[in-house]
Amino acid sequence: MDLTADCPLAITLASRLRGSREELTGRWLERISARVTLDPKRVFPTEDLLDHVPLLVDGIADYLENPSQSVAGEPPVIAKAMELGALRHGQGFDEYELLKEYELLGSILFAFLTRTVDDIDEECSRSELLTCAHRVFHAIALIQQATTVRYLQLMRAQLKEREERLRSFNRTLTHELRNRIGAATGAGQVLKIAGIPAPERERLVDVIVRNVDSMHAVLENLLELSRLSADVRQQRHVQLPQAAAEVVRQLREMARAQGVTLRVSEELPVVEVSAAAVELVLSNLVSNAIKYADRAKHGRWVEVRGHVARDADGRAAETVVEVADNGTGVPEAERRQLFERFFRTYDATVTGVEGSGLGLSIVHETVRSLGGRAWAEFPPEGGSVFAFALPCRRADDAEGSPGS
C-alpha cells in the first residue's frame, strides 16, 4: 500500500476538515471545558487555544491531502504546535494533561471524519480508507511531538534552574544554621563556667533561646515547603477568603500582644487556591506586618485584601492578594533586597525584631512555584503593601466575585 499515492477520498476529506475547522475547534474546547468541570483541580484554559487550533487542523488536512509534504516541513504549523507546548508549560500542565489534550483532538477529528465519509460519493477501497486514517493519525502524532518536545525543553531548563537555586539555597541555609548552632553551643559552654554573674547568665540563656527559636522557625518553613512538592492533584484546595481567615485565626494572639488589629477585606475574590501554599505565603506576610508594626502609633492594623486583575480584552488574568499595614515600612535603599534569602533590614537588626530572613524568600519561591509573582509597594502615606498574584486558570476564577 502506497501511503503517498493520490487519493480522491483524502482530497475530499481534507476539504471538509478545512471547511469545519472552526466547528472542530469549538468542539475541542467544549470537550476540554467538560473535563475541567469534572476535575476542577486541574485546568485547561480555553481562550489561548483559539489562536492555535485552526492552523493545526489545517496542517492535518494538508497532510491528509498530500503526505509527500510532511507536517514537520510546515514551519507555521510546527511553530504553533511548539507555542502550545510553551503555553502549557507556563500554565503548569503535567505530561499526562498534555497528552490527554491531543487524545481529545484525535477523537474529535476521527469522529468527524467517520460521520463525513458516509456522505461522500467518492469510490474508494478499504485500503484507501485505511490510508486516510493512517495519514490523519500520523499528522496528529507529528504535531503532538512538536508540542511535547518544546514542553520538555522548557521543563528541562526549569529543572536545571531549580537545581541551581536549590544548591545555592542549601549552601546559604547550611551556613546560617551552622552560625546559629555555633552561637547556641558557645553560649551553653560559657554557662558551664562557675561564678558567672546573674545578668550575664541571663544574657547567655537568651542567646540560646533566640537561636533555637530561629532554627525552629526555619525548620517549620522548610517543612511547609516540602509539603508543596506533592502532586498538585493531591493538595487540598480551599477558597481564598477561607485561607485568609485561617491565617488570621492562627496569628490573632500574636497580633493582640502587639496591639495590632487584623482585618480581612470583604472584597477578597472567591477563587480556589492551594491551601498549603497560600496559607504559607499569607502567614509569612501577615506575621511580618505584625512584627514591624509602628509602636509609636495607637491604631496599628494589618489588612488582607485582593481583586481579580483583567487583561486588555477584559478577561480575568490574575488574582492579586495584598497584605497592607500602617507599620514602619522599609528604607528605600533596602527594598530591592527584600526577597533575597536571609536578608534582614537594618532597622530589624537594631530594634531586635527576631527572624531568620527566610520568610520573604519563601514567599517568593512559593508564589513562583504556583506560576505567580510577588512584590512590595510603599505608599507615600507610609506603611507597606506586600502583594502576590496568581494566574487565573479556571473559567470559574473569572466569576470569582466577593460573596459569590
C-alpha positions as CSV (number, residue, x, y, z in Angstrom):
1,M,0.0,0.0,0.0
2,D,1.5,3.3,-1.1
3,L,0.8,5.8,1.7
4,T,1.8,8.8,-0.6
5,A,-0.4,7.9,-3.6
6,D,-3.1,10.3,-4.7
7,C,-6.4,9.5,-3.2
8,P,-9.7,11.3,-4.2
9,L,-11.3,10.5,-0.9
10,A,-8.4,12.1,1.0
11,I,-8.7,15.3,-1.0
12,T,-12.4,15.5,-0.2
13,L,-12.0,14.7,3.5
14,A,-9.2,17.3,3.7
15,S,-11.5,19.9,2.2
16,R,-14.2,19.0,4.7
17,L,-11.7,19.4,7.5
18,R,-10.7,22.9,6.4
19,G,-14.3,23.9,6.0
20,S,-15.2,22.8,9.5
21,R,-12.1,23.9,11.3
22,E,-13.9,26.5,13.4
23,E,-16.6,24.0,14.4
24,L,-13.9,21.4,15.3
25,T,-12.0,24.0,17.3
26,G,-15.2,24.8,19.3
27,R,-15.9,21.1,19.8
28,W,-12.4,20.6,21.2
29,L,-12.8,23.5,23.6
30,E,-16.1,22.1,24.7
31,R,-14.6,18.7,25.5
32,I,-11.8,20.4,27.4
33,S,-14.2,22.6,29.3
34,A,-16.3,19.5,30.2
35,R,-13.2,17.8,31.5
36,V,-12.4,20.8,33.7
37,T,-16.0,20.7,35.1
38,L,-15.4,17.1,36.1
39,D,-12.0,17.7,37.6
40,P,-11.7,21.3,38.7
41,K,-8.3,20.9,40.4
42,R,-6.5,20.9,37.1
43,V,-7.4,23.4,34.5
44,F,-7.4,23.6,30.7
45,P,-7.8,27.3,30.0
46,T,-9.5,27.7,26.6
47,E,-9.1,31.2,25.4
48,D,-5.5,30.9,24.3
49,L,-6.3,27.8,22.2
50,L,-8.3,29.8,19.7
51,D,-5.1,31.2,18.1
52,H,-3.6,27.7,17.7
53,V,-6.2,25.1,16.9
54,P,-7.5,26.2,13.4
55,L,-3.9,26.3,12.0
56,L,-3.2,22.8,13.5
57,V,-6.4,21.5,11.8
58,D,-5.2,23.0,8.5
59,G,-1.9,21.3,8.9
60,I,-3.6,17.9,9.5
61,A,-5.8,18.5,6.4
62,D,-2.8,19.4,4.2
63,Y,-1.0,16.2,5.2
64,L,-4.1,14.1,4.6
65,E,-4.4,15.5,1.1
66,N,-0.7,15.5,0.3
67,P,1.5,13.4,2.6
68,S,4.6,14.0,0.5
69,Q,4.6,17.4,2.2
70,S,5.3,16.4,5.8
71,V,3.7,18.3,8.6
72,A,7.2,18.6,10.1
73,G,8.1,20.7,7.0
74,E,5.4,23.2,7.6
75,P,7.0,25.9,9.7
76,P,3.8,27.8,10.7
77,V,2.1,24.6,11.8
78,I,5.1,23.4,13.8
79,A,5.6,26.8,15.3
80,K,2.0,26.9,16.5
81,A,2.4,23.4,18.0
82,M,5.6,24.5,19.8
83,E,3.8,27.6,21.0
84,L,1.1,25.4,22.5
85,G,3.9,23.4,24.3
86,A,5.3,26.6,25.7
87,L,1.8,27.8,26.7
88,R,1.1,24.5,28.6
89,H,4.4,24.6,30.4
90,G,3.8,28.2,31.5
91,Q,0.3,27.1,32.8
92,G,1.8,24.3,34.9
93,F,0.4,21.4,32.9
94,D,1.8,17.9,33.6
95,E,2.8,15.4,30.9
96,Y,-0.5,13.4,31.2
97,E,-2.6,16.5,30.7
98,L,-0.6,17.5,27.6
99,L,-1.0,14.0,26.0
100,K,-4.7,13.9,27.0
101,E,-5.3,17.1,25.1
102,Y,-4.2,15.6,21.8
103,E,-6.1,12.4,22.6
104,L,-9.2,14.6,22.8
105,L,-8.3,16.3,19.5
106,G,-7.7,13.0,17.8
107,S,-11.0,11.5,18.9
108,I,-12.9,14.6,17.7
109,L,-11.2,14.5,14.2
110,F,-11.8,10.8,13.8
111,A,-15.4,11.1,14.9
112,F,-15.9,14.0,12.4
113,L,-14.3,12.0,9.6
114,T,-16.4,8.9,10.4
115,R,-19.6,10.9,10.1
116,T,-18.4,12.7,7.0
117,V,-17.1,9.7,5.0
118,D,-20.6,8.2,4.8
119,D,-21.9,11.3,3.0
120,I,-19.2,11.2,0.3
121,D,-19.9,9.6,-3.1
122,E,-16.3,9.0,-4.0
123,E,-15.4,5.4,-4.8
124,C,-12.7,4.1,-2.5
125,S,-11.3,0.8,-1.5
126,R,-10.8,-0.4,2.0
127,S,-7.0,0.2,1.7
128,E,-7.7,3.8,0.6
129,L,-9.9,4.3,3.7
130,L,-7.2,2.9,6.0
131,T,-4.6,5.1,4.2
132,C,-6.6,8.2,5.1
133,A,-6.9,7.1,8.7
134,H,-3.2,6.5,8.8
135,R,-2.4,9.9,7.4
136,V,-4.6,11.7,10.0
137,F,-3.1,9.7,12.8
138,H,0.4,10.4,11.6
139,A,-0.2,14.1,11.2
140,I,-1.6,14.3,14.8
141,A,1.3,12.4,16.1
142,L,3.8,14.8,14.4
143,I,2.1,17.9,15.8
144,Q,1.9,16.3,19.2
145,Q,5.6,15.5,19.0
146,A,6.4,19.2,18.3
147,T,4.3,20.3,21.2
148,T,5.8,17.7,23.6
149,V,9.4,18.4,22.5
150,R,9.0,22.1,23.3
151,Y,7.3,21.4,26.6
152,L,10.1,19.0,27.6
153,Q,12.8,21.5,26.5
154,L,11.3,24.1,28.8
155,M,10.8,21.6,31.6
156,R,14.5,20.6,31.5
157,A,15.6,24.2,31.6
158,Q,13.3,24.8,34.5
159,L,14.6,21.8,36.4
160,K,18.2,22.9,35.8
161,E,17.4,26.3,37.1
162,R,15.7,24.9,40.2
163,E,18.6,22.6,40.8
164,E,21.0,25.6,40.8
165,R,18.7,27.5,43.1
166,L,18.4,24.5,45.4
167,R,22.2,24.1,45.6
168,S,22.5,27.8,46.4
169,F,19.7,27.7,48.9
170,N,21.3,24.6,50.6
171,R,24.7,26.4,50.9
172,T,23.1,29.5,52.4
173,L,20.9,27.5,54.8
174,T,23.8,25.4,56.0
175,H,25.9,28.5,56.7
176,E,23.0,30.1,58.6
177,L,22.2,27.0,60.7
178,R,25.9,26.5,61.4
179,N,26.2,30.0,62.7
180,R,23.0,29.6,64.9
181,I,24.2,26.3,66.3
182,G,27.7,27.8,67.0
183,A,26.2,30.7,68.8
184,A,23.9,28.5,71.0
185,T,26.7,26.0,71.6
186,G,29.2,28.7,72.6
187,A,26.7,30.3,75.0
188,G,26.0,26.9,76.5
189,Q,29.7,26.2,77.1
190,V,30.2,29.5,78.8
191,L,27.3,28.8,81.1
192,K,29.2,25.8,82.5
193,I,31.8,28.2,83.9
194,A,31.2,28.7,87.6
195,G,30.5,32.1,89.1
196,I,29.1,33.8,86.1
197,P,27.1,36.9,87.3
198,A,23.3,36.6,87.0
199,P,22.9,39.3,84.3
200,E,25.5,37.6,82.1
201,R,23.9,34.2,82.7
202,E,20.5,35.6,81.7
203,R,22.0,37.1,78.5
204,L,23.6,33.8,77.6
205,V,20.4,31.9,78.1
206,D,18.6,34.5,75.9
207,V,21.2,33.9,73.2
208,I,20.5,30.1,73.3
209,V,16.7,30.6,73.3
210,R,16.8,33.1,70.4
211,N,19.0,31.0,68.2
212,V,17.0,27.8,68.9
213,D,13.7,29.6,68.2
214,S,15.1,30.9,65.0
215,M,16.2,27.4,63.9
216,H,12.8,26.1,64.8
217,A,11.1,28.7,62.7
218,V,13.4,27.9,59.7
219,L,12.6,24.2,60.0
220,E,8.9,24.8,60.2
221,N,9.1,26.8,57.0
222,L,11.1,24.1,55.3
223,L,8.5,21.5,56.4
224,E,5.8,23.6,54.8
225,L,7.8,23.9,51.6
226,S,8.3,20.2,51.4
227,R,4.5,19.6,51.5
228,L,4.2,21.7,48.4
229,S,6.3,19.3,46.3
230,A,3.5,16.7,46.3
231,D,1.4,16.2,43.2
232,V,-0.9,19.2,42.8
233,R,-3.9,16.9,42.4
234,Q,-3.2,15.6,46.0
235,Q,-3.1,19.0,47.5
236,R,-6.1,20.4,49.5
237,H,-7.8,23.4,47.8
238,V,-9.9,26.0,49.6
239,Q,-11.5,29.3,48.7
240,L,-9.2,32.3,49.1
241,P,-11.3,34.0,51.9
242,Q,-11.2,30.7,53.8
243,A,-7.4,30.6,53.6
244,A,-7.1,34.2,54.7
245,A,-9.5,33.6,57.7
246,E,-7.4,30.6,58.8
247,V,-4.2,32.6,58.8
248,V,-5.8,35.4,60.8
249,R,-7.1,32.9,63.3
250,Q,-3.6,31.4,63.8
251,L,-2.0,34.8,64.2
252,R,-4.7,36.5,66.3
253,E,-2.9,36.1,69.6
254,M,0.4,37.4,68.2
255,A,-1.4,40.5,66.8
256,R,-3.2,41.1,70.1
257,A,0.1,41.0,72.0
258,Q,1.5,43.7,69.7
259,G,-1.7,45.8,69.8
260,V,-2.4,45.2,66.1
261,T,-5.9,44.8,64.6
262,L,-6.1,42.1,61.8
263,R,-8.7,42.6,59.1
264,V,-9.8,40.5,56.0
265,S,-11.5,42.6,53.3
266,E,-15.0,41.6,52.3
267,E,-13.9,42.3,48.7
268,L,-11.5,39.4,48.7
269,P,-12.2,37.3,45.5
270,V,-13.8,34.0,46.0
271,V,-11.5,31.8,44.0
272,E,-10.0,28.4,44.6
273,V,-6.3,28.2,45.8
274,S,-3.9,25.7,47.2
275,A,-4.4,25.7,50.9
276,A,-0.8,24.8,51.9
277,A,0.8,27.3,49.6
278,V,-1.4,30.3,50.0
279,E,-1.7,29.9,53.8
280,L,2.1,29.6,54.0
281,V,2.5,32.8,51.9
282,L,-0.1,34.8,53.9
283,S,1.2,33.6,57.2
284,N,4.7,34.9,56.4
285,L,3.4,38.2,55.1
286,V,0.9,38.9,57.9
287,S,3.4,37.8,60.7
288,N,6.0,40.2,59.2
289,A,3.5,43.0,59.2
290,I,2.7,42.4,62.8
291,K,6.4,42.3,63.8
292,Y,7.1,45.6,62.1
293,A,4.1,47.4,63.4
294,D,4.9,51.0,64.3
295,R,4.9,51.1,68.1
296,A,4.5,54.9,68.0
297,K,1.0,54.6,66.6
298,H,-2.1,53.8,68.6
299,G,-4.2,52.4,65.7
300,R,-2.0,49.7,64.4
301,W,-3.6,47.4,61.7
302,V,-2.9,44.8,59.1
303,E,-5.4,44.0,56.3
304,V,-5.6,41.2,53.8
305,R,-7.3,42.4,50.6
306,G,-7.4,41.4,46.9
307,H,-9.0,41.7,43.5
308,V,-9.1,40.0,40.1
309,A,-6.9,41.8,37.5
310,R,-8.1,41.7,33.9
311,D,-6.2,41.9,30.6
312,A,-6.7,44.3,27.8
313,D,-9.6,42.2,26.5
314,G,-11.4,42.2,29.8
315,R,-10.6,38.6,30.6
316,A,-9.6,37.6,34.1
317,A,-5.8,37.3,34.1
318,E,-4.6,37.2,37.7
319,T,-5.9,37.0,41.3
320,V,-4.0,39.7,43.2
321,V,-3.7,39.4,47.0
322,E,-2.3,42.2,49.2
323,V,-1.2,42.4,52.8
324,A,-1.3,46.1,53.7
325,D,-0.3,47.7,57.0
326,N,0.5,51.1,58.6
327,G,3.8,49.9,60.0
328,T,7.3,51.2,59.9
329,G,7.9,50.4,56.2
330,V,11.3,49.7,54.7
331,P,14.1,52.1,53.9
332,E,14.2,52.8,50.2
333,A,17.9,51.7,49.9
334,E,17.0,48.2,51.2
335,R,13.8,47.5,49.2
336,R,15.5,45.8,46.3
337,Q,16.9,43.1,48.6
338,L,13.7,42.2,50.4
339,F,13.0,38.9,48.7
340,E,16.6,37.7,48.9
341,R,17.4,34.7,51.2
342,F,18.4,35.7,54.8
343,F,18.2,39.4,54.1
344,R,17.1,41.4,57.1
345,T,16.7,45.2,57.1
346,Y,19.0,47.3,59.3
347,D,16.0,48.5,61.3
348,A,15.2,44.9,62.1
349,T,18.6,44.2,63.5
350,V,18.9,47.3,65.6
351,T,15.4,47.1,67.0
352,G,15.7,43.5,68.0
353,V,12.9,42.1,65.7
354,E,13.5,38.3,65.6
355,G,13.6,36.5,62.3
356,S,15.8,34.3,60.1
357,G,15.5,36.4,56.9
358,L,13.9,33.4,55.1
359,G,10.3,34.4,55.2
360,L,10.1,36.7,52.2
361,S,12.3,34.4,50.1
362,I,10.0,31.5,50.9
363,V,7.1,33.7,49.8
364,H,8.9,34.4,46.5
365,E,9.7,30.8,45.9
366,T,6.3,29.5,46.8
367,V,4.4,32.0,44.6
368,R,6.8,31.2,41.7
369,S,6.0,27.5,42.1
370,L,2.4,28.4,41.5
371,G,3.2,30.3,38.3
372,G,2.8,33.7,40.0
373,R,4.9,36.7,41.2
374,A,5.4,38.6,44.4
375,W,6.4,42.2,45.1
376,A,6.2,45.1,47.6
377,E,4.9,48.6,47.4
378,F,5.3,51.5,49.8
379,P,2.6,54.2,49.7
380,P,3.6,57.9,50.2
381,E,1.5,58.0,53.4
382,G,3.6,55.3,55.0
383,G,3.3,51.6,55.8
384,S,3.8,48.7,53.4
385,V,1.9,46.6,50.9
386,F,3.3,43.1,50.2
387,A,1.5,41.5,47.3
388,F,1.4,38.4,45.2
389,A,-0.5,37.5,42.0
390,L,-1.6,34.0,40.9
391,P,-2.8,33.3,37.3
392,C,-6.5,32.7,36.8
393,R,-6.5,29.2,35.4
394,R,-10.2,28.3,35.5
395,A,-13.3,29.8,34.0
396,D,-14.8,30.0,37.4
397,D,-12.0,32.4,38.5
398,A,-13.3,35.0,36.1
399,E,-16.6,34.9,38.1
400,G,-14.9,34.8,41.5
401,S,-16.6,37.9,43.0
402,P,-17.0,38.6,46.7
403,G,-19.8,36.8,48.2
404,S,-20.4,34.6,45.2
